[in-house]
């Protein structure tokens, strides 16, 4: 019920104007929640992409290939985002398309050091922004599952930048955050393998960036974006199929809340956002902030 929720905007209670509950039976969303699988062939070596391909095929082939949610399939290539399959609940047809990936991989992807870290990071962020911008034109909620550990974080002294560079990063953060919110996209990061040196670096950068001079390249890391969008980070481990299933479960039951943002004093004013649930032990995962405009 509405009384069970409290919305905090910059730590101040803000009235909730409306609430809608959705589940798999009594109140189904229309259109249904869409799952967008993004296959990252740019930031992973061939061997890893091949293993990821097998895990994704296993997910798509479950239950005789009958998917609970419509799934679209996107390949991030060295040229662009290649849309290989429009939303479909036919998991077998999607699995067949994924199965063709190995034969094309050496021409569409750049693995290892074929690109520099800066180029791969900037390209990946630009492509994710383009996906969000395109999806903002389509109705409904989407779960965007990025298959791969993401792009380089550029968090070493050699990648220090100028004030102009920080402003460009801040502008990218604002744009991507706004597009994801407008597109009703929650981002999920899933990955194969074992934890490495940078696996949990993102946890120190989850607070929203309020000023350009505070913008760090890690603020544009995939895992940071995932948490801030209301999605989640799973892995790395050796069962990506289970990771995808955990992501997709978020489509089964969820709430939408609406509110009026307070007046902004300046452009791109960051607001921290929290939703509290009035029952012990329950938490709500949602967008952690937004950029308000005058």
C-alpha positions as a Markdown table, in Angstrom:
| # | Residue | x | y | z |
|---|---|---|---|---|
| 1 | Unk | 0.0 | 0.0 | 0.0 |
| 2 | Unk | 1.0 | 3.6 | -0.6 |
| 3 | Unk | 1.4 | 4.2 | 3.2 |
| 4 | Unk | 4.1 | 1.6 | 3.3 |
| 5 | Unk | 6.5 | 3.7 | 1.2 |
| 6 | Unk | 8.4 | 6.9 | 2.1 |
| 7 | Unk | 10.3 | 8.7 | -0.7 |
| 8 | Unk | 13.3 | 10.8 | 0.4 |
| 9 | Unk | 14.6 | 13.4 | -2.0 |
| 10 | Unk | 18.0 | 14.8 | -0.8 |
| 11 | Unk | 17.0 | 13.2 | 2.6 |
| 12 | Unk | 13.7 | 15.2 | 2.7 |
| 13 | Unk | 10.3 | 13.4 | 2.5 |
| 14 | Unk | 8.6 | 14.1 | -0.8 |
| 15 | Unk | 4.9 | 13.2 | -1.3 |
| 16 | Unk | 4.3 | 10.2 | -3.5 |
| 17 | Unk | 1.6 | 11.2 | -6.1 |
| 18 | Unk | 0.8 | 7.7 | -7.3 |
| 19 | Unk | 1.8 | 4.1 | -6.9 |
| 20 | Unk | 1.2 | 1.0 | -9.1 |
| 21 | Unk | 2.0 | -2.6 | -8.3 |
| 22 | Unk | 2.8 | -5.1 | -11.0 |
| 23 | Unk | 3.3 | -8.9 | -10.9 |
| 24 | Unk | 3.1 | -11.9 | -13.1 |
| 25 | Unk | -0.5 | -12.8 | -12.5 |
| 26 | Unk | -3.0 | -10.2 | -11.1 |
| 27 | Unk | -1.6 | -7.0 | -12.5 |
| 28 | Unk | 0.7 | -7.5 | -15.5 |
| 29 | Unk | 2.4 | -4.5 | -17.0 |
| 30 | Unk | 1.5 | -3.4 | -20.5 |
| 31 | Unk | 3.7 | -3.6 | -22.5 |
| 32 | Unk | 5.5 | -6.4 | -20.7 |
| 33 | Unk | 8.9 | -5.8 | -19.2 |
| 34 | Unk | 11.5 | -6.3 | -21.9 |
| 35 | Unk | 14.9 | -7.9 | -21.3 |
| 36 | Unk | 17.8 | -6.5 | -23.4 |
| 37 | Unk | 20.8 | -8.7 | -23.6 |
| 38 | Unk | 23.9 | -6.7 | -24.6 |
| 39 | Unk | 26.7 | -9.0 | -25.8 |
| 40 | Unk | 30.0 | -7.1 | -25.3 |
| 41 | Unk | 32.5 | -8.3 | -27.9 |
| 42 | Unk | 34.7 | -5.2 | -27.5 |
| 43 | Unk | 36.0 | -5.6 | -23.9 |
| 44 | Unk | 36.5 | -9.3 | -23.6 |
| 45 | Unk | 39.0 | -11.7 | -25.3 |
| 46 | Unk | 37.8 | -14.3 | -27.7 |
| 47 | Unk | 37.9 | -17.2 | -25.2 |
| 48 | Unk | 35.8 | -15.4 | -22.6 |
| 49 | Unk | 33.2 | -14.3 | -25.2 |
| 50 | Unk | 32.9 | -17.9 | -26.4 |
| 51 | Unk | 32.2 | -19.0 | -22.8 |
| 52 | Unk | 29.7 | -16.2 | -22.3 |
| 53 | Unk | 28.0 | -17.2 | -25.5 |
| 54 | Unk | 27.5 | -20.7 | -24.2 |
| 55 | Unk | 26.0 | -19.4 | -20.9 |
| 56 | Unk | 23.6 | -17.1 | -22.8 |
| 57 | Unk | 22.5 | -20.0 | -25.0 |
| 58 | Unk | 21.8 | -22.1 | -21.9 |
| 59 | Unk | 19.6 | -19.3 | -20.5 |
| 60 | Unk | 17.7 | -18.9 | -23.8 |
| 61 | Unk | 17.1 | -22.6 | -24.2 |
| 62 | Unk | 15.7 | -23.1 | -20.7 |
| 63 | Unk | 12.1 | -24.4 | -20.4 |
| 64 | Unk | 12.1 | -25.5 | -24.0 |
| 65 | Unk | 13.0 | -22.1 | -25.2 |
| 66 | Unk | 9.8 | -20.5 | -23.8 |
| 67 | Unk | 11.0 | -17.2 | -22.3 |
| 68 | Unk | 9.0 | -15.5 | -19.5 |
| 69 | Unk | 9.8 | -12.0 | -20.9 |
| 70 | Unk | 10.4 | -10.8 | -24.4 |
| 71 | Unk | 14.2 | -10.7 | -25.0 |
| 72 | Unk | 16.1 | -8.6 | -27.6 |
| 73 | Unk | 19.7 | -9.3 | -28.5 |
| 74 | Unk | 22.3 | -6.6 | -29.1 |
| 75 | Unk | 26.0 | -7.1 | -30.0 |
| 76 | Unk | 28.4 | -4.4 | -29.1 |
| 77 | Unk | 30.9 | -4.5 | -31.9 |
| 78 | Unk | 33.9 | -2.4 | -32.9 |
| 79 | Unk | 31.6 | -0.4 | -35.2 |
| 80 | Unk | 28.4 | 0.1 | -33.3 |
| 81 | Unk | 25.6 | -1.6 | -31.5 |
| 82 | Unk | 24.4 | -4.4 | -33.8 |
| 83 | Unk | 20.7 | -5.2 | -33.2 |
| 84 | Unk | 20.5 | -8.9 | -34.0 |
| 85 | Unk | 17.0 | -9.8 | -32.8 |
| 86 | Unk | 14.0 | -7.7 | -32.0 |
| 87 | Unk | 12.1 | -8.5 | -28.7 |
| 88 | Unk | 10.9 | -12.2 | -28.8 |
| 89 | Unk | 9.8 | -14.9 | -26.4 |
| 90 | Unk | 11.2 | -17.5 | -28.7 |
| 91 | Unk | 14.4 | -18.5 | -26.8 |
| 92 | Unk | 15.3 | -21.2 | -29.3 |
| 93 | Unk | 15.5 | -18.7 | -32.2 |
| 94 | Unk | 17.5 | -16.3 | -30.1 |
| 95 | Unk | 19.9 | -19.1 | -29.0 |
| 96 | Unk | 20.4 | -20.0 | -32.7 |
| 97 | Unk | 21.4 | -16.4 | -33.4 |
| 98 | Unk | 23.8 | -16.4 | -30.5 |
| 99 | Unk | 25.3 | -19.6 | -31.7 |
| 100 | Unk | 26.5 | -17.9 | -34.9 |
| 101 | Unk | 28.6 | -15.5 | -32.9 |
| 102 | Unk | 31.9 | -17.4 | -32.8 |
| 103 | Unk | 32.1 | -17.4 | -36.5 |
| 104 | Unk | 31.8 | -13.6 | -36.7 |
| 105 | Unk | 33.7 | -12.7 | -33.6 |
| 106 | Unk | 37.2 | -12.1 | -35.1 |
| 107 | Unk | 35.8 | -9.5 | -37.5 |
| 108 | Unk | 33.3 | -7.7 | -35.3 |
| 109 | Unk | 35.1 | -7.6 | -32.0 |
| 110 | Unk | 38.3 | -6.1 | -30.7 |
| 111 | Unk | 39.8 | -8.2 | -27.9 |
| 112 | Unk | 42.6 | -7.5 | -25.4 |
| 113 | Unk | 44.8 | -4.6 | -26.4 |
| 114 | Unk | 43.6 | -4.1 | -30.0 |
| 115 | Unk | 42.1 | -0.8 | -28.8 |
| 116 | Unk | 43.6 | 1.3 | -26.1 |
| 117 | Unk | 41.8 | 1.5 | -22.7 |
| 118 | Unk | 40.6 | 5.0 | -23.3 |
| 119 | Unk | 39.2 | 4.3 | -26.7 |
| 120 | Unk | 37.3 | 1.2 | -25.5 |
| 121 | Unk | 35.9 | 3.0 | -22.4 |
| 122 | Unk | 34.7 | 6.1 | -24.4 |
| 123 | Unk | 33.2 | 3.9 | -27.1 |
| 124 | Unk | 31.4 | 1.6 | -24.7 |
| 125 | Unk | 29.9 | 4.5 | -22.8 |
| 126 | Unk | 28.9 | 6.3 | -26.0 |
| 127 | Unk | 27.1 | 3.1 | -27.2 |
| 128 | Unk | 25.3 | 2.5 | -23.9 |
| 129 | Unk | 24.1 | 6.2 | -24.1 |
| 130 | Unk | 22.9 | 5.6 | -27.6 |
| 131 | Unk | 21.0 | 2.5 | -26.6 |
| 132 | Unk | 19.3 | 4.4 | -23.7 |
| 133 | Unk | 18.4 | 7.3 | -26.0 |
| 134 | Unk | 16.8 | 5.0 | -28.5 |
| 135 | Unk | 14.9 | 3.1 | -25.9 |
| 136 | Unk | 13.5 | 6.3 | -24.4 |
| 137 | Unk | 11.3 | 6.5 | -27.5 |
| 138 | Unk | 9.7 | 3.1 | -26.7 |
| 139 | Unk | 7.2 | 2.5 | -23.9 |
| 140 | Unk | 7.6 | 0.1 | -21.0 |
| 141 | Unk | 10.2 | -0.9 | -18.5 |
| 142 | Unk | 13.4 | -2.6 | -19.7 |
| 143 | Unk | 16.1 | -4.7 | -18.0 |
| 144 | Unk | 19.4 | -4.1 | -19.8 |
| 145 | Unk | 21.7 | -7.0 | -19.0 |
| 146 | Unk | 25.3 | -6.3 | -20.0 |
| 147 | Unk | 27.0 | -9.6 | -20.7 |
| 148 | Unk | 30.6 | -8.9 | -19.7 |
| 149 | Unk | 32.5 | -7.2 | -16.9 |
| 150 | Unk | 32.5 | -3.8 | -18.6 |
| 151 | Unk | 35.0 | -1.4 | -20.0 |
| 152 | Unk | 38.3 | -0.2 | -18.4 |
| 153 | Unk | 37.9 | 2.1 | -15.3 |
| 154 | Unk | 40.8 | 4.3 | -16.1 |
| 155 | Unk | 41.5 | 4.7 | -12.4 |
| 156 | Unk | 45.3 | 4.9 | -12.4 |
| 157 | Unk | 47.5 | 8.1 | -12.4 |
| 158 | Unk | 48.3 | 7.7 | -16.0 |
| 159 | Unk | 44.7 | 8.5 | -16.9 |
| 160 | Unk | 44.4 | 11.8 | -14.9 |
| 161 | Unk | 42.5 | 14.5 | -16.8 |
| 162 | Unk | 42.2 | 18.2 | -17.0 |
| 163 | Unk | 39.3 | 20.4 | -15.7 |
| 164 | Unk | 37.9 | 20.4 | -19.2 |
| 165 | Unk | 38.1 | 16.6 | -19.2 |
| 166 | Unk | 36.2 | 16.4 | -15.9 |
| 167 | Unk | 33.5 | 18.7 | -17.3 |
| 168 | Unk | 33.1 | 16.3 | -20.3 |
| 169 | Unk | 32.9 | 13.4 | -17.9 |
| 170 | Unk | 30.2 | 15.2 | -15.8 |
| 171 | Unk | 28.2 | 16.0 | -18.9 |
| 172 | Unk | 28.4 | 12.3 | -19.9 |
| 173 | Unk | 27.2 | 11.2 | -16.5 |
| 174 | Unk | 24.2 | 13.6 | -16.6 |
| 175 | Unk | 23.3 | 12.6 | -20.1 |
| 176 | Unk | 23.5 | 8.9 | -19.5 |
| 177 | Unk | 21.7 | 9.1 | -16.2 |
| 178 | Unk | 18.8 | 11.1 | -17.7 |
| 179 | Unk | 18.5 | 8.9 | -20.7 |
| 180 | Unk | 18.3 | 5.7 | -18.6 |
| 181 | Unk | 15.6 | 7.2 | -16.4 |
| 182 | Unk | 13.6 | 8.5 | -19.3 |
| 183 | Unk | 13.9 | 5.0 | -21.0 |
| 184 | Unk | 12.8 | 3.3 | -17.8 |
| 185 | Unk | 15.9 | 1.1 | -18.0 |
| 186 | Unk | 17.6 | -0.7 | -15.1 |
| 187 | Unk | 21.1 | -1.9 | -16.0 |
| 188 | Unk | 22.6 | -5.2 | -14.8 |
| 189 | Unk | 26.3 | -6.2 | -14.9 |
| 190 | Unk | 27.0 | -9.9 | -15.1 |
| 191 | Unk | 30.4 | -11.6 | -15.7 |
| 192 | Unk | 32.2 | -14.9 | -15.8 |
| 193 | Unk | 35.4 | -15.7 | -14.0 |
| 194 | Unk | 37.0 | -14.9 | -10.6 |
| 195 | Unk | 37.2 | -11.6 | -8.8 |
| 196 | Unk | 40.2 | -9.5 | -9.8 |
| 197 | Unk | 42.0 | -6.4 | -8.6 |
| 198 | Unk | 39.3 | -4.0 | -9.9 |
| 199 | Unk | 36.2 | -6.1 | -9.2 |
| 200 | Unk | 35.0 | -4.1 | -6.2 |
| 201 | Unk | 36.5 | -0.7 | -6.9 |
| 202 | Unk | 33.1 | 0.5 | -8.0 |
| 203 | Unk | 31.7 | 0.3 | -4.4 |
| 204 | Unk | 33.5 | 3.5 | -3.5 |
| 205 | Unk | 31.9 | 5.5 | -6.3 |
| 206 | Unk | 28.2 | 4.8 | -5.8 |
| 207 | Unk | 27.3 | 8.3 | -4.6 |
| 208 | Unk | 26.1 | 10.6 | -7.3 |
| 209 | Unk | 28.4 | 13.2 | -8.7 |
| 210 | Unk | 27.2 | 16.7 | -7.8 |
| 211 | Unk | 30.0 | 18.8 | -9.4 |
| 212 | Unk | 32.2 | 18.5 | -12.5 |
| 213 | Unk | 35.4 | 18.8 | -10.4 |
| 214 | Unk | 34.3 | 15.6 | -8.5 |
| 215 | Unk | 33.8 | 13.6 | -11.7 |
| 216 | Unk | 36.0 | 10.5 | -11.9 |
| 217 | Unk | 36.2 | 8.0 | -14.7 |
| 218 | Unk | 35.0 | 5.3 | -12.3 |
| 219 | Unk | 31.7 | 7.2 | -12.0 |
| 220 | Unk | 31.1 | 6.0 | -15.6 |
| 221 | Unk | 32.0 | 2.4 | -14.8 |
| 222 | Unk | 29.4 | -0.2 | -15.8 |
| 223 | Unk | 28.8 | -1.5 | -12.2 |
| 224 | Unk | 28.4 | 2.1 | -10.9 |
| 225 | Unk | 25.8 | 2.8 | -13.6 |
| 226 | Unk | 24.0 | -0.5 | -12.8 |
| 227 | Unk | 23.5 | 0.2 | -9.1 |
| 228 | Unk | 22.6 | 3.8 | -9.7 |
| 229 | Unk | 20.0 | 2.8 | -12.3 |
| 230 | Unk | 18.2 | 0.5 | -9.9 |
| 231 | Unk | 19.7 | -2.6 | -11.4 |
| 232 | Unk | 22.3 | -4.9 | -9.8 |
| 233 | Unk | 25.8 | -6.4 | -10.1 |
| 234 | Unk | 26.2 | -10.2 | -10.2 |
| 235 | Unk | 29.4 | -12.2 | -10.5 |
| 236 | Unk | 32.0 | -12.8 | -11.4 |
| 237 | Unk | 31.5 | -16.6 | -11.0 |
| 238 | Unk | 31.2 | -19.6 | -13.2 |
| 239 | Unk | 27.4 | -19.6 | -13.7 |
| 240 | Unk | 26.3 | -16.7 | -15.8 |
| 241 | Unk | 23.0 | -18.5 | -16.6 |
| 242 | Unk | 22.0 | -18.2 | -13.0 |
| 243 | Unk | 23.1 | -14.6 | -13.0 |
| 244 | Unk | 20.8 | -13.8 | -15.9 |
| 245 | Unk | 17.9 | -15.6 | -14.2 |
| 246 | Unk | 18.5 | -13.5 | -11.1 |
| 247 | Unk | 18.2 | -10.4 | -13.2 |
| 248 | Unk | 15.1 | -11.5 | -15.0 |
| 249 | Unk | 13.3 | -12.2 | -11.7 |
| 250 | Unk | 13.2 | -8.4 | -11.2 |
| 251 | Unk | 10.6 | -8.3 | -14.0 |
| 252 | Unk | 8.1 | -10.5 | -12.0 |
| 253 | Unk | 7.1 | -8.1 | -9.3 |
| 254 | Unk | 7.8 | -4.4 | -9.0 |
| 255 | Unk | 6.3 | -1.0 | -8.1 |
| 256 | Unk | 6.2 | 2.3 | -9.9 |
| 257 | Unk | 6.0 | 5.5 | -7.9 |
| 258 | Unk | 5.6 | 9.1 | -9.1 |
| 259 | Unk | 6.5 | 12.4 | -7.4 |
| 260 | Unk | 7.1 | 16.1 | -8.3 |
| 261 | Unk | 10.8 | 17.1 | -8.0 |
| 262 | Unk | 11.5 | 20.2 | -6.0 |
| 263 | Unk | 12.6 | 23.4 | -7.7 |
| 264 | Unk | 16.2 | 23.3 | -8.9 |
| 265 | Unk | 18.5 | 26.2 | -8.2 |
| 266 | Unk | 20.7 | 25.5 | -11.2 |
| 267 | Unk | 21.0 | 23.2 | -14.2 |
| 268 | Unk | 22.1 | 19.6 | -13.6 |
| 269 | Unk | 21.4 | 19.8 | -9.8 |
| 270 | Unk | 21.9 | 16.3 | -8.4 |
| 271 | Unk | 19.3 | 14.9 | -6.1 |
| 272 | Unk | 19.9 | 11.8 | -4.0 |
| 273 | Unk | 16.8 | 9.5 | -4.0 |
| 274 | Unk | 15.8 | 6.8 | -1.6 |
| 275 | Unk | 12.6 | 4.8 | -1.1 |
| 276 | Unk | 12.0 | 3.4 | 2.4 |
| 277 | Unk | 9.7 | 0.5 | 3.1 |
| 278 | Unk | 7.7 | 0.5 | 6.3 |
| 279 | Unk | 8.3 | -3.2 | 7.1 |
| 280 | Unk | 11.3 | -4.5 | 9.0 |
| 281 | Unk | 13.9 | -6.3 | 6.8 |
| 282 | Unk | 12.5 | -5.1 | 3.5 |
| 283 | Unk | 14.4 | -2.8 | 1.2 |
| 284 | Unk | 13.5 | -1.1 | -2.1 |
| 285 | Unk | 16.0 | -1.1 | -5.0 |
| 286 | Unk | 15.4 | 2.0 | -7.2 |
| 287 | Unk | 17.2 | 4.8 | -9.0 |
| 288 | Unk | 19.6 | 6.3 | -6.5 |
| 289 | Unk | 19.4 | 9.8 | -7.8 |
| 290 | Unk | 18.6 | 12.1 | -10.7 |
| 291 | Unk | 19.7 | 15.4 | -12.2 |
| 292 | Unk | 17.1 | 18.1 | -11.7 |
| 293 | Unk | 16.6 | 21.1 | -14.0 |
| 294 | Unk | 15.3 | 24.6 | -13.3 |
